Amino acid sequence: MLQIWALDGIPEITPRDDLVGVILDAVAAHPAEGSALRDGDIVVVTSKVVSKAEGRIIRAADREDAITRETVRLVASRTSPSGHVTRIVENPLGIVSAAAGVDASNTPEGTVLLLPVDPDASARALATGLRAATGAHVGVLITDTLGRAWREGQTDHAIGAGGIHVFEDLRGTTDAEGRPLVVTLPCVADELAAATDLVKGKASRRPVAIVRGRGDLVGDLDLPGARSIVRNPVRDMFRQGADEAYAEGFAAGRAARG
């Protein structure tokens, strides 16, 4: 049976806070679900609290300037009728998203929050600390809210993983009719991230959730992290927005004609 619940009582996180201790205190306050982590539990943490603990808060009078500094590559840019510019960019983590993951919500006035420098390393550090403190063989996911190509709305995705198999490789097995599965590779890390967001919520101050019942996904700390989810550019069929790709092709055609 799969169980997912969010932890109440997580205080406002500030730089250098001990997230391991904060999480364990919140777990202990949940007697209904058990006052201790168990082998196979997966702790899912919103990236915002990790960024705050790691001091990724910067002074930025203009959020757009912070987005520019965090941009490795512009994928697409659109201006709304009201004049607001939305930029889809690749950030230093290789993640393609709106605004490079720069967040101005729930931060002090005049500041913005950047994503963790290395979410996989952050997840592994949390998993190491939780395992050492409890003796339980647990895994950790760090999540952020992202949009999806071709679909409206946003869902939580895994951007960091420690001690978790981020994929469930079904290639080489068969379906219910006995047909071989050739390319089936569910990204279970993203599926868990989205599922936990149903109980964490966006404005309820519950940034940590526990998943119990998928201990088969918990493994060694040196497993590939969430960075392995980012598609290799060689296999990326949609590296640019439609308008940008058209403009580049048009310019190349004009240059070729001399």
C-alpha positions as CSV (number, residue, x, y, z in Angstrom):
1,M,0.0,0.0,0.0
2,L,1.3,3.5,-0.9
3,Q,1.0,6.1,1.8
4,I,1.8,9.8,1.3
5,W,1.5,12.5,4.0
6,A,2.8,16.0,4.5
7,L,4.6,17.1,7.7
8,D,3.1,20.0,9.7
9,G,5.1,22.2,12.0
10,I,8.0,23.0,9.6
11,P,9.1,26.5,10.7
12,E,10.3,29.3,8.4
13,I,13.7,28.2,7.2
14,T,16.7,30.5,7.3
15,P,20.3,30.2,6.1
16,R,22.3,27.5,7.9
17,D,19.3,25.9,9.5
18,D,19.7,22.1,10.1
19,L,17.1,20.6,7.8
20,V,17.8,17.1,9.0
21,G,16.9,18.1,12.5
22,V,13.9,20.1,11.4
23,I,12.5,17.2,9.4
24,L,13.1,14.7,12.2
25,D,11.3,17.0,14.7
26,A,8.3,17.2,12.4
27,V,8.3,13.5,11.8
28,A,8.2,12.9,15.6
29,A,5.2,15.2,15.9
30,H,3.2,12.8,13.6
31,P,2.2,9.9,15.9
32,A,-0.6,8.9,13.6
33,E,1.8,7.9,10.9
34,G,4.5,6.7,13.3
35,S,7.1,8.8,15.1
36,A,10.1,7.5,13.2
37,L,11.2,7.0,9.7
38,R,11.3,3.5,8.4
39,D,13.5,1.6,5.9
40,G,12.3,2.4,2.5
41,D,10.6,5.7,3.3
42,I,11.2,8.5,0.8
43,V,11.4,12.1,2.1
44,V,10.3,14.6,-0.5
45,V,11.4,18.2,0.1
46,T,10.4,21.4,-1.8
47,S,13.5,23.0,-3.2
48,K,12.6,26.4,-1.7
49,V,13.4,25.3,1.8
50,V,16.7,23.7,0.7
51,S,17.6,27.0,-1.1
52,K,16.8,29.0,2.0
53,A,18.9,26.7,4.3
54,E,21.8,26.9,1.8
55,G,21.6,30.7,1.7
56,R,20.5,31.0,-1.9
57,I,18.6,34.2,-1.2
58,I,20.0,37.2,-3.1
59,R,19.3,40.9,-3.2
60,A,17.6,41.7,-6.5
61,A,15.6,44.8,-7.1
62,D,14.7,43.4,-10.5
63,R,13.8,39.7,-10.8
64,E,14.4,39.9,-14.5
65,D,18.1,40.7,-13.9
66,A,18.4,37.6,-11.7
67,I,16.8,35.5,-14.4
68,T,19.3,36.8,-16.9
69,R,22.2,35.9,-14.6
70,E,20.8,32.4,-14.2
71,T,20.2,31.8,-17.9
72,V,22.6,29.6,-19.8
73,R,20.5,29.5,-23.0
74,L,17.3,31.3,-24.1
75,V,14.8,28.7,-25.5
76,A,11.8,31.0,-26.2
77,S,10.5,34.4,-25.2
78,R,7.0,35.8,-25.6
79,T,5.5,39.1,-24.7
80,S,1.9,39.2,-23.6
81,P,-0.6,42.0,-24.7
82,S,0.0,43.6,-21.3
83,G,3.7,43.8,-22.0
84,H,4.8,41.1,-19.6
85,V,7.7,39.0,-21.0
86,T,7.9,35.3,-20.3
87,R,11.2,33.6,-20.9
88,I,11.7,29.9,-21.2
89,V,15.4,29.3,-20.5
90,E,18.0,26.6,-19.7
91,N,19.5,27.2,-16.3
92,P,22.9,26.1,-15.0
93,L,21.4,22.7,-13.9
94,G,20.4,22.0,-17.5
95,I,16.7,22.4,-16.6
96,V,14.5,24.1,-19.1
97,S,11.8,26.2,-17.4
98,A,10.2,29.6,-17.1
99,A,12.3,32.2,-15.3
100,A,15.3,29.8,-14.7
101,G,13.8,28.7,-11.4
102,V,14.2,32.2,-9.9
103,D,11.4,32.6,-7.3
104,A,10.2,35.9,-5.8
105,S,7.4,34.4,-3.7
106,N,7.6,33.9,0.1
107,T,10.9,35.8,0.2
108,P,11.7,39.1,2.0
109,E,11.0,42.3,0.0
110,G,13.8,43.1,-2.5
111,T,15.1,39.5,-2.6
112,V,14.7,36.5,-4.8
113,L,15.4,32.8,-4.3
114,L,17.7,30.8,-6.6
115,L,17.6,27.0,-6.9
116,P,20.2,25.0,-5.0
117,V,23.6,25.0,-6.7
118,D,23.6,21.2,-6.8
119,P,20.3,19.7,-5.9
120,D,21.6,16.1,-6.2
121,A,24.4,16.8,-3.7
122,S,21.8,18.5,-1.4
123,A,19.5,15.4,-1.6
124,R,22.4,13.1,-0.9
125,A,23.5,15.2,2.1
126,L,20.0,15.1,3.5
127,A,19.7,11.3,2.9
128,T,23.1,10.8,4.6
129,G,22.1,12.8,7.6
130,L,18.7,11.2,8.0
131,R,20.2,7.7,7.6
132,A,22.9,8.5,10.2
133,A,20.4,10.0,12.7
134,T,17.7,7.3,12.4
135,G,19.4,4.1,11.2
136,A,16.6,3.9,8.6
137,H,17.5,3.3,4.9
138,V,15.7,6.3,3.4
139,G,15.9,8.2,0.2
140,V,15.4,11.9,-0.5
141,L,13.9,13.8,-3.4
142,I,14.1,17.6,-3.9
143,T,11.3,19.1,-6.1
144,D,10.4,22.2,-7.9
145,T,7.3,23.3,-9.9
146,L,7.7,23.3,-13.6
147,G,5.5,23.6,-16.7
148,R,5.3,21.0,-19.4
149,A,5.6,21.3,-23.1
150,W,2.3,20.9,-24.9
151,R,0.2,21.0,-21.7
152,E,-1.2,23.8,-19.6
153,G,-0.5,24.1,-15.9
154,Q,2.4,23.1,-13.8
155,T,3.3,20.0,-11.7
156,D,6.2,19.3,-9.3
157,H,9.2,17.6,-10.8
158,A,12.3,16.0,-9.1
159,I,15.4,18.2,-9.5
160,G,17.5,16.4,-6.9
161,A,17.7,12.8,-5.7
162,G,19.7,11.0,-3.1
163,G,19.6,7.2,-2.7
164,I,16.7,6.9,-5.1
165,H,16.2,5.1,-8.4
166,V,14.8,8.0,-10.5
167,F,13.7,5.6,-13.3
168,E,11.8,2.3,-13.2
169,D,13.3,0.5,-16.2
170,L,10.6,-1.8,-17.7
171,R,12.5,-2.4,-20.9
172,G,12.9,-6.1,-21.7
173,T,9.8,-7.0,-19.7
174,T,6.3,-7.7,-21.1
175,D,3.0,-6.0,-20.9
176,A,-0.3,-7.7,-19.7
177,E,-0.7,-9.3,-23.1
178,G,2.8,-10.7,-23.2
179,R,4.2,-8.1,-25.7
180,P,7.8,-7.0,-25.1
181,L,8.3,-3.4,-23.7
182,V,11.1,-1.7,-25.7
183,V,11.2,1.9,-24.6
184,T,9.1,2.0,-21.4
185,L,11.1,3.9,-18.8
186,P,8.8,5.6,-16.2
187,C,10.4,8.6,-14.4
188,V,9.2,7.5,-11.0
189,A,11.0,10.4,-9.3
190,D,8.8,12.9,-11.2
191,E,5.7,10.8,-10.5
192,L,6.4,10.8,-6.8
193,A,7.2,14.6,-6.9
194,A,3.8,15.3,-8.4
195,A,2.0,12.9,-6.0
196,T,3.5,14.5,-2.9
197,D,2.5,18.0,-4.1
198,L,-1.1,16.9,-3.8
199,V,-0.6,16.8,0.0
200,K,2.0,19.5,0.4
201,G,0.1,22.2,-1.5
202,K,1.5,25.6,-2.7
203,A,0.5,27.9,0.1
204,S,0.0,25.6,3.2
205,R,3.5,25.9,4.6
206,R,4.0,22.1,4.3
207,P,7.2,21.8,2.3
208,V,8.1,18.2,3.3
209,A,6.2,15.0,2.6
210,I,6.9,11.3,3.3
211,V,6.2,8.5,0.9
212,R,5.9,5.0,2.3
213,G,5.3,1.8,0.3
214,R,7.9,2.3,-2.5
215,G,11.0,1.0,-0.7
216,D,12.0,-0.8,-3.9
217,L,13.1,2.5,-5.2
218,V,15.5,3.3,-2.3
219,G,19.1,2.3,-2.9
220,D,22.7,3.4,-2.5
221,L,23.6,7.0,-2.2
222,D,25.8,6.9,-5.3
223,L,22.8,6.1,-7.6
224,P,22.5,8.6,-10.5
225,G,20.6,11.7,-9.3
226,A,17.9,13.8,-10.9
227,R,20.5,15.4,-13.3
228,S,20.2,12.1,-15.2
229,I,16.6,13.0,-16.0
230,V,17.6,16.0,-18.1
231,R,17.6,14.9,-21.7
232,N,20.9,14.9,-23.5
233,P,21.0,17.8,-26.0
234,V,21.9,15.3,-28.7
235,R,18.5,13.7,-28.3
236,D,16.5,16.9,-27.7
237,M,14.1,17.4,-30.6
238,F,12.8,20.7,-29.2
239,R,15.8,22.8,-28.3
240,Q,14.1,26.1,-29.4
241,G,10.7,27.7,-29.4
242,A,8.8,27.6,-32.8
243,D,9.3,31.3,-33.5
244,E,13.0,31.2,-32.6
245,A,13.7,28.1,-34.7
246,Y,11.9,29.7,-37.7
247,A,13.8,32.9,-37.3
248,E,17.1,31.1,-37.1
249,G,16.3,29.0,-40.2
250,F,15.2,32.0,-42.1
251,A,18.4,33.9,-41.3
252,A,20.5,30.9,-42.2
253,G,18.6,30.6,-45.6
254,R,19.2,34.2,-46.4
255,A,22.9,33.9,-45.5
256,A,23.3,30.9,-47.7
257,R,21.8,32.8,-50.6
258,G,24.4,35.5,-50.1
